[in-house]
Amino acid sequence: MSTTQRLVSLDAFRGATIAAMIFVNNAGSFKPTYEPLKHVPWHGWVFADCIMPSFLWIVGVAMTLSFAKRVERGDSKSALMMHSVRRGAIIIALGLFLYLIPDFDFAHMRIPGVLQRIGVCYIICSAIFLYSTWRGVLGWLVGCLVAYWLMMTLIPVPGYGPGVLTPMGNFAGYVDRLFLHDHMWRSSNEWDPEGILSTIPSISTMLLGVMVGYLLRWIPSREKAAGWIFFSGACLVFLGSWLDHFMPINKMIWTVSFAVLMAGISSLTFAAFYWMVDVVGKQQWARPAVILGMNAITVYMFASILEGMLIDLKIIPFAGEMISPHRLMDAYVLSPIFGTEMTSVIYSGAMVLIAYALALFMYQRNWFVRV
């Protein structure tokens, strides 16, 4: 594939992933909703658990194609690396900002997070890609998975021993408690789903996307490329499912089986997008996803901030008290009619439509925010 050609399918997959992320993350009060839309508490996986790994995987594919184009036009690797560090730092800063507003409580703010993990993985994977051959990328990919597996199975946790994969007994959670006390996702300070050590297999998830980027560059025929991506995805799904027998699939600590399985699912999903959009040429159906994907981080930031405002701002007088827009819609408008599960779905869908309206407004004016 020519590196000058933009993959519409990748923008569409990115946009669909962002829409799914907004849908799952912005269910208001997180009252009971349908099981596929809730993250599995510990071992196992559902649809909601596929979203974050897909975004990491997409970044890996995009990185490969973008850097190849810039190298071909004469950009130096050091300049590209500095650009990656700057971009990654901005993404990390945006993630921290989301956890600081509106109180700016630095003493208890969550330090890890979705954007923080994306930024860290982007910087590290950029360095690996720029200063390695494809064999080096493959070596780092496998090495990160093996290193994490060994740490999780061989290093003992005080009071539990080695290889215990419970919330309190796993080694990744123990490291989080040592270094992130009062700065984790859970108020109980047990572990963080975007914690320190679990970033290691997340790097492999992104590098598996890099490897698909290599396939797109190496195979001139789009039909053959789609076939190879589908085949590699099927192999990864099989491998991740098989590894589940030895290390359970678990998003919260990003186990090796989870990292491999999710990269396989991402590959299969992208292969379908790639075949329909870039091979067959059926692009009109994917246009809303493409529009979302062109300003993905901006839309994600907007939806996250808006959700907090709808929940926290008590600006509506109702029944003798001031209530938030979210409480009004949830308790007094939607829930009495549809019940809690469907109310969550309707609310989440409305958040996606609002985010899409912003993305469409920006797209029509050629406003594309690059970080």
C-alpha positions in Angstrom: 0.0 0.0 0.0 1.3 3.5 -0.8 2.0 5.4 2.4 0.6 8.5 0.8 -2.9 7.1 0.8 -5.1 7.7 3.9 -6.9 4.7 5.1 -10.6 5.7 5.4 -11.3 2.4 7.1 -8.9 3.2 9.9 -10.6 6.6 10.5 -13.9 4.7 10.5 -12.7 2.1 13.0 -11.3 4.9 15.2 -14.6 6.8 15.1 -16.6 3.6 15.9 -14.3 2.9 18.8 -14.6 6.5 20.2 -18.4 6.2 19.9 -18.4 2.9 21.8 -16.1 4.4 24.4 -18.5 7.4 24.9 -21.5 5.0 25.0 -20.0 2.8 27.7 -18.3 5.4 29.8 -21.1 8.0 29.9 -24.1 6.1 31.3 -24.7 8.7 33.9 -25.1 7.3 37.3 -24.1 3.8 36.1 -27.3 2.3 37.4 -28.1 -1.3 36.2 -27.5 -1.6 32.5 -27.1 -4.5 30.1 -24.2 -6.8 30.9 -22.2 -6.3 27.6 -22.1 -2.6 28.4 -20.5 -3.0 31.8 -16.8 -3.9 32.4 -16.4 -7.4 33.9 -15.4 -6.9 37.6 -12.4 -9.3 37.3 -11.8 -12.3 35.1 -13.6 -12.6 31.8 -14.6 -10.1 29.1 -17.6 -8.5 27.4 -18.0 -5.9 24.6 -17.1 -3.0 26.9 -13.7 -4.5 27.6 -12.8 -4.5 23.9 -12.9 -0.7 23.5 -9.8 0.6 25.2 -7.5 -2.1 23.7 -8.9 -1.3 20.2 -7.9 2.3 20.5 -4.3 1.3 21.5 -4.2 -1.1 18.6 -5.5 1.6 16.2 -2.8 4.0 17.4 -0.2 1.4 16.6 -1.4 0.9 13.0 -1.7 4.7 12.4 1.8 5.3 13.9 3.4 2.8 11.4 1.7 4.4 8.3 2.3 8.0 9.5 6.0 7.6 10.4 6.7 5.7 7.2 5.3 8.6 5.2 7.3 11.2 7.1 10.5 9.2 6.8 10.0 8.9 3.1 9.8 12.7 2.8 13.0 13.1 4.6 12.1 13.8 8.3 14.8 12.7 10.7 14.1 10.0 13.3 15.1 12.3 16.1 12.6 15.0 15.0 9.9 12.3 14.8 10.8 11.1 18.3 10.6 14.6 19.7 7.2 15.1 18.0 6.1 11.8 19.6 7.2 12.8 23.1 5.5 16.2 22.8 2.3 14.6 21.5 2.3 11.9 24.1 2.9 14.5 26.9 -0.1 16.5 25.7 -2.3 13.4 25.7 -1.1 12.6 29.3 -1.8 16.2 30.4 -5.3 16.1 28.9 -6.0 12.9 30.8 -4.8 14.4 34.1 -6.9 17.5 33.5 -10.0 15.4 33.2 -9.4 13.9 36.6 -8.6 17.3 38.2 -11.8 19.2 37.1 -13.8 20.6 38.8 -12.2 20.4 42.2 -8.5 20.4 41.3 -7.8 18.1 44.3 -4.2 17.3 43.6 -3.9 15.3 46.9 -6.4 12.7 45.8 -6.6 13.0 42.0 -6.3 9.8 40.0 -3.0 9.7 38.2 -3.4 6.8 35.7 -6.2 6.8 33.2 -7.3 6.1 29.6 -5.5 9.0 28.0 -2.5 8.7 30.2 -2.0 5.1 29.1 -2.4 6.0 25.5 0.2 8.8 25.8 2.7 6.6 27.7 2.3 3.7 25.2 2.6 6.1 22.3 5.9 7.5 23.4 7.4 4.1 24.2 6.1 2.4 21.0 7.3 5.4 18.9 10.8 4.9 20.2 10.6 1.1 19.5 9.3 1.6 16.0 11.7 4.4 15.0 14.8 2.7 16.3 14.1 -0.9 15.5 13.4 -3.1 12.5 10.2 -5.1 12.3 12.1 -8.0 14.0 13.0 -5.6 16.8 9.4 -4.6 17.2 8.4 -8.2 17.3 11.1 -8.9 19.9 9.8 -6.0 22.1 6.3 -7.2 21.7 7.0 -10.7 22.8 9.5 -9.6 25.4 6.9 -7.3 27.2 4.4 -10.1 27.3 6.9 -12.7 28.7 8.3 -10.2 31.2 4.8 -9.4 32.5 3.9 -13.0 32.7 7.0 -13.8 34.7 6.4 -10.9 37.1 2.8 -11.8 37.7 3.5 -15.5 38.3 6.9 -15.6 40.0 7.2 -12.5 42.2 5.6 -13.0 45.6 3.2 -10.5 47.1 3.5 -10.1 50.8 0.8 -12.1 52.5 -0.3 -13.9 49.3 2.7 -15.4 47.6 3.5 -15.6 43.9 1.0 -16.1 41.1 -2.2 -15.1 43.0 -4.4 -13.2 40.5 -7.0 -11.9 43.0 -7.7 -8.1 43.4 -5.4 -7.9 46.4 -3.1 -10.8 45.7 -1.8 -9.9 42.2 1.6 -8.3 41.8 0.4 -5.5 39.5 -2.1 -4.3 42.1 0.6 -4.6 44.8 2.8 -2.2 42.8 -0.1 0.2 42.3 -0.7 0.2 46.1 3.0 1.0 46.7 3.3 3.9 44.4 -0.3 5.2 43.7 -1.9 5.2 47.1 -4.8 7.7 47.1 -4.3 8.3 43.4 -6.0 5.2 42.0 -9.3 4.6 40.2 -10.9 2.8 43.2 -11.4 4.6 46.5 -10.4 1.4 48.2 -6.9 1.8 46.8 -6.6 -1.9 45.8 -5.5 -1.5 42.1 -6.0 0.6 39.0 -7.1 -0.8 35.6 -4.6 1.6 33.9 -1.9 1.0 36.6 1.9 0.9 36.4 2.8 -2.6 35.6 -0.2 -3.4 33.4 1.1 -0.7 31.0 3.7 -3.3 30.0 1.3 -5.7 28.2 -0.6 -2.6 26.9 2.6 -1.7 25.0 2.4 -5.1 23.3 -1.2 -4.4 22.3 -0.1 -1.2 20.5 2.9 -3.0 19.0 0.5 -5.7 17.6 -1.2 -2.8 15.8 2.2 -1.7 14.5 2.7 -5.2 13.0 -0.6 -4.9 11.1 0.7 -1.5 9.9 3.7 -3.4 8.5 1.4 -5.8 6.7 -0.4 -2.9 5.1 2.9 -1.5 3.9 4.3 -4.8 2.7 1.4 -6.3 0.8 0.6 -4.2 -2.3 -2.8 -6.0 -2.9 -5.5 -4.7 -0.7 -7.5 -7.9 -1.1 -4.5 -10.0 0.1 -3.7 -7.6 2.9 -7.3 -7.9 4.2 -7.0 -11.6 4.1 -3.7 -11.7 6.0 -5.0 -9.3 8.6 -8.1 -11.4 9.1 -5.9 -14.6 9.4 -3.6 -13.0 11.9 -6.5 -11.8 13.9 -8.0 -15.2 14.0 -4.7 -16.7 15.1 -4.4 -14.1 17.9 -8.0 -14.8 19.1 -7.2 -18.5 19.2 -3.9 -17.9 21.1 -5.5 -15.5 23.6 -8.3 -18.0 24.3 -5.8 -20.8 24.8 -3.7 -18.7 27.1 -6.8 -18.1 29.2 -6.3 -21.6 30.6 -3.0 -20.6 32.1 -3.5 -16.9 32.9 -7.2 -15.7 32.9 -8.4 -13.0 30.6 -8.6 -9.9 32.7 -8.8 -6.3 31.6 -8.4 -4.9 35.1 -4.8 -6.1 35.2 -4.4 -6.5 31.4 -3.2 -10.1 31.6 -1.2 -11.5 28.7 -4.2 -13.6 27.5 -6.3 -10.4 27.5 -3.7 -8.4 25.5 -3.4 -11.1 22.8 -7.1 -11.8 22.6 -8.0 -8.1 22.3 -5.4 -7.5 19.6 -7.0 -10.4 17.7 -10.5 -9.0 18.0 -9.2 -5.6 16.9 -7.5 -7.2 13.8 -10.7 -9.0 12.9 -12.8 -5.9 13.3 -10.5 -3.8 11.3 -10.2 -6.4 8.6 -14.0 -6.1 8.1 -13.8 -2.3 8.0 -10.9 -2.4 5.6 -12.6 -4.9 3.3 -15.8 -3.0 3.1 -14.5 0.6 3.0 -11.1 0.4 1.2 -11.3 -2.8 -0.8 -15.0 -2.9 -1.9 -15.3 0.9 -1.8 -18.5 1.1 0.2 -17.7 4.2 2.2 -21.0 6.1 2.7 -22.3 3.9 5.5 -19.1 4.6 7.5 -19.2 8.4 7.1 -20.5 9.1 10.6 -17.7 7.0 12.1 -15.1 8.7 9.9 -16.4 12.1 11.0 -16.0 11.0 14.7 -12.6 9.5 14.0 -11.2 12.7 12.5 -11.4 14.5 15.9 -11.4 11.5 18.2 -9.6 13.0 21.3 -11.5 16.3 21.1 -14.8 14.5 21.0 -13.8 12.2 23.9 -12.7 15.2 26.0 -15.9 17.0 25.2 -18.1 14.1 26.2 -16.2 13.5 29.4 -16.5 17.1 30.5 -20.1 17.4 29.5 -21.0 14.2 31.4 -19.5 15.6 34.6 -21.4 18.8 34.2 -24.7 17.1 33.6 -24.3 15.1 36.8 -22.7 17.7 39.1 -24.4 21.0 38.2 -27.6 21.4 40.1 -29.2 24.1 38.0 -32.8 23.0 37.5 -35.5 23.9 40.1 -37.8 20.9 40.6 -40.1 19.9 43.4 -38.7 22.4 45.8 -35.0 21.7 45.2 -32.2 22.2 42.7 -31.3 19.1 40.8 -28.9 18.3 38.0 -30.0 17.7 34.3 -28.9 14.1 34.7 -31.1 13.5 37.7 -34.1 15.1 36.0 -33.8 12.9 32.9 -32.9 9.8 34.9 -35.3 9.8 37.8 -38.2 11.8 36.5 -38.3 11.5 32.7 -36.8 8.3 31.4 -36.7 5.7 34.2 -40.4 5.8 35.0 -41.1 5.0 31.4 -38.3 2.7 30.2 -36.8 1.2 33.4 -33.2 1.5 34.5 -31.5 -0.6 31.9 -33.0 1.0 28.9 -32.7 4.4 30.5 -28.9 3.9 30.7 -28.8 2.9 27.0 -30.9 5.9 25.9 -28.8 8.3 28.0 -25.6 6.9 26.6 -26.9 7.0 23.0 -27.9 10.7 23.5 -24.3 11.4 24.7 -23.0 9.8 21.5 -25.3 11.9 19.3 -24.3 15.1 21.1 -20.6 14.2 20.6 -21.3 13.4 16.9 -23.0 16.8 16.5 -19.8 18.5 17.7 -17.7 16.3 15.4 -19.9 17.0 12.4 -19.8 20.8 13.1 -16.0 20.7 13.2 -15.8 18.4 10.1 -17.9 20.7 8.0 -15.7 23.6 8.8 -12.4 21.6 8.3 -11.5 22.0 11.9 -9.2 19.2 12.9 -7.5 19.4 16.3 -4.2 17.6 16.2 -2.3 16.9 19.4 
